[in-house]
Amino acid sequence: MSHSEPVVVFTVDQSVVAVPVGQVQYIIRAVAITPLPDAPQSVLGYFIYHGTPVPVMDLSNVFHTQRKPVHPAQYFLIINTPSLNFAIIIDELSGYQELEIADTTVQFSGLSQKKLIRSVSCDGFESLMILDFLNFFDSHLNQQLATLLAILPESTE
C-alpha cells in the first residue's frame, strides 16, 4: 500500500532523505552551536532562534557516519513535534516534492524502537529515506532535554 505525501528533500552525508512537510517548521542556514552541558550523546548542542533555545540532534548514528562540525554552507531543518522542537543538520536542500510513499517501516539498531525511517523508491530517486520524527524521542529524553533547556539563560536575540 502507498500514499502521496508532500516532503522536503535534502541530503545528509551523501544520503538522499526527506521529511514530511508538516514536520518542518523552518529551514535556516546553519549557525554556531553552543554545547549543552550534561546533554545526551545524541545532542550536538543548541542555538538560539527567535529567543528560543533549539537543540541540534546528531543523526550520524542513523547514517552510520562520523560526527562532523557544523559548516556555514549547511542548513538546519527545525523540526516541529508535539513534544519538542529541534534541529537536524542537512548538507544540501533539494526542495519540495510530492512523493508516492510505500507504507513500510524500517528500524535501525541503536535507535529506540520507535518508527523513524520509511523506505521508498520513486521517480527521480534511486533510494530515498523518509524520516518520521513524530516518535523520535522517548519520554525520558524529552524530559531530560526540557530540563536542560529550561535552565539556560534568557536570550535577548
C-alpha positions in Angstrom: 0.0 0.0 0.0 1.2 3.5 -0.7 0.0 7.1 -0.5 1.0 10.5 -1.8 2.7 12.9 0.7 4.4 16.3 0.4 8.0 16.2 1.7 11.1 18.3 1.9 14.0 16.5 0.2 17.6 17.0 1.2 21.0 15.3 1.6 22.8 14.2 4.7 26.1 12.5 4.5 25.5 11.7 0.8 22.2 10.1 1.5 19.0 11.5 -0.1 16.5 11.9 2.7 13.1 13.6 3.1 10.9 14.7 6.0 7.1 15.2 5.7 6.4 18.9 5.1 4.1 19.0 8.2 7.0 18.2 10.5 9.3 21.0 9.1 8.8 24.3 11.0 11.7 26.3 9.4 14.7 25.9 7.1 17.6 28.2 8.0 21.3 28.5 7.3 23.5 26.7 9.9 24.9 28.8 12.7 27.3 28.1 15.5 26.2 25.6 18.1 26.7 26.1 21.8 27.5 22.9 23.8 24.6 21.8 26.1 26.2 20.6 29.4 25.0 17.1 30.5 23.1 16.6 27.3 22.6 13.1 25.9 25.2 11.9 23.3 22.6 12.4 20.5 22.5 16.1 21.1 25.3 18.2 19.5 24.3 21.4 21.3 21.9 24.2 20.8 21.4 27.6 19.2 19.1 30.4 19.8 16.3 31.1 17.2 13.9 34.0 17.8 14.9 34.0 21.5 14.3 30.2 22.0 17.0 27.6 22.5 16.8 24.9 19.8 18.6 21.6 20.4 20.6 20.2 17.5 20.3 16.4 17.1 23.1 14.2 15.8 21.9 11.9 13.0 25.3 10.3 12.5 24.1 7.1 14.2 21.2 6.9 11.7 23.6 7.2 8.7 26.5 5.3 10.3 28.9 8.1 9.8 31.3 10.1 12.0 30.2 13.3 13.7 31.4 16.4 11.8 31.5 20.0 12.8 28.8 22.3 11.5 29.7 24.2 8.4 28.1 27.6 7.4 27.2 26.1 4.0 24.9 23.6 5.7 21.3 24.2 6.8 19.2 23.5 9.9 15.8 21.9 9.4 13.9 22.9 12.5 11.5 20.0 13.2 8.2 20.5 14.9 6.9 17.6 17.0 4.2 17.7 19.7 6.8 17.2 22.4 9.8 19.3 21.3 11.2 21.4 18.5 14.7 20.6 17.5 17.1 20.9 14.5 18.9 18.5 12.3 21.8 19.4 10.1 21.5 18.9 6.4 24.2 19.3 3.7 22.1 20.3 0.7 18.5 21.3 0.3 16.9 19.8 -2.8 13.4 21.2 -2.4 9.8 20.3 -2.0 8.3 17.1 -3.7 5.0 15.3 -3.7 6.0 11.6 -3.4 4.4 8.2 -3.5 5.4 6.7 -0.2 5.3 3.0 0.5 3.8 2.2 3.9 6.7 0.2 5.2 8.8 1.0 8.3 12.5 0.2 8.8 14.1 0.1 12.3 17.8 0.5 12.9 19.7 -1.0 15.8 21.0 1.6 18.2 17.8 3.7 17.9 14.7 3.5 20.1 12.1 1.0 19.0 10.1 3.9 17.6 9.3 4.3 13.9 12.0 6.6 12.3 12.6 5.7 8.7 10.2 4.7 6.0 12.0 3.5 2.8 10.6 4.3 -0.6 11.5 4.2 -4.3 10.1 6.8 -6.7 10.8 8.5 -10.0 14.0 10.6 -9.9 15.4 8.9 -6.8 17.1 5.5 -6.7 16.7 5.2 -3.0 15.0 7.7 -0.7 14.5 7.6 3.1 11.6 9.4 4.6 12.4 10.3 8.2 9.4 10.5 10.6 10.3 12.4 13.7 6.9 12.3 15.4 8.1 9.3 17.6 11.8 10.1 17.6 12.1 10.9 21.3 11.1 8.7 24.1 9.6 10.4 27.2 12.9 10.2 29.2 14.9 12.1 26.5 12.0 14.6 26.2 12.1 15.3 29.9 15.9 15.4 30.0 16.1 17.9 27.2 13.3 20.0 28.5 15.0 20.2 31.9 18.4 21.2 30.3 16.9 23.8 28.1 14.8 25.3 30.9 17.9 26.2 32.9 19.6 28.1 30.0 19.9 31.9 30.5 17.2 34.0 28.8 18.2 35.3 25.3 17.7 38.8 24.0 18.1 37.8 20.4 
